[in-house]
């Protein structure tokens, strides 16, 4: 929450078979030259996707390490193997083959249509730093903005660095002591060495590093430190107390336990917020609103004024103020819904170039607090803004929701006479062929009701759909409204219309 406004919402799914940041030992199952990518078996419902651009110089020492493990040979001295970048215009087939073992990390979670996106650049995340196995990188988080502090830490990190284990200082580490950072660095190196020992007698797929989702989320959300943390379970309160004791934050947040869930619900209604953030329309304080639509290619956000106020100085001023409010709300909705990929925002057209510039600046300012990588392109003369944003977590859905059986998500359905014409055209021949046996027509209940109002009926029978015969019409609420099935008395489907 920022003030009383919900800006981020996370759900931890106990049934998930993996999490963002998990490291796997996988096996290459397919090389697709056209995509310059490989598919990796991780033991998940969908294979992981590894693009050439997500392969770094760590691949060479990694393959040498895995070859030794696979062939039961002594492990090579990885510090002696050069870690050099791969050619930018290279081909993945020159470095990987089907059947190769490879260590990968999940950098983008699985979606409905795609498997998880992977990278060979690995990172073990701690509270103060990220340790990068098989890497020479030494750096400081871009959120540490003080140039002198950044330079001072780079010099300290060079003294700590032990090849081939790269190190990136996190924002929390900038206020920690060198001893604290070094101790965590050595701890993460030992953790990596234990992973390698675990692989000696294993074959892929292996989930090597199961990120502690709770602590991983905490590490992310507590950077920078919040003003307060509210919890409703004593066990969670104790765990947070222990975490904050081991990883003190500056300034320290207030930790408050609500002993009854109703108390926390009064402070923050979880279910109401959950349903609100899945809505299609979001109202703005001045009566305007934005509409959020999703397609396979992109997300589209449309800004509208709503009803114009009776007393207004000028239409242009109302449009400008609505766009300013929309820019702030759009930035919040992108974080809240974690919209990723391409987002097209259609602001209300503004004639004044200065107004367009100020709305663009307001959008950039509102998105500065967004931890996801994003790019905002300049606004066009007609008010279109293109945003690219990296999705950080799985899209959220209501567990009780399911695809609409009427329109299959299109929002449109066939006109009743049109479907009847299709049924009579496609199934007319079958009706003649089976003229002597009773037949069943299975359709959505809407059509059953509509036809019963047009034709003579007797119980579930309807006369007139086909010439000179009765047809039993069976209603199925889970059928698409544009579909129909022709069945025999035994239930055999003779023909379907989709």
Secondary structure, DSSP 8 states (H G I E B T S, - for coil): -BTTB--------TT-S--TT-EEEEEEEEEETTTTEEEEE-SSSS-EEEEGGG--THHHHHHHHHHHHHTT-----GGGS------TT--GGGT--TT-EEEEEEEE---SSS--EEES---EE-SSEEEEET---EEE-TT---HHHHHHHHHHHHHH-BTTEEEEE-GGGGGS-HHHHHHHHHHHHHHHHHHHHHTTT--SSEEEE---HHHHHHHHHTSS--SEEEES-HHHHHHHHHHHHHS--SS--EEEE-SSHHHHHHH--HHHHHHHTT-SEEE-TTS-EEEEEE-SS-EEEEEE--S--SS-S-HHHHHHHHHHHHHHHHHHHHHHHT--EEEEEE----S-HHHHHHHHHHHHHHTTT--S-EEE----TTSEEEEEE---S-----TT----TTTTTSS----HHHHHHHHHHHHHHHHHHTTTS--EEEE-HHHHHHHHTTSEEETTEEESSSTT-EEEEEE-TTS-TT-EEEE-TT--EEEEE-
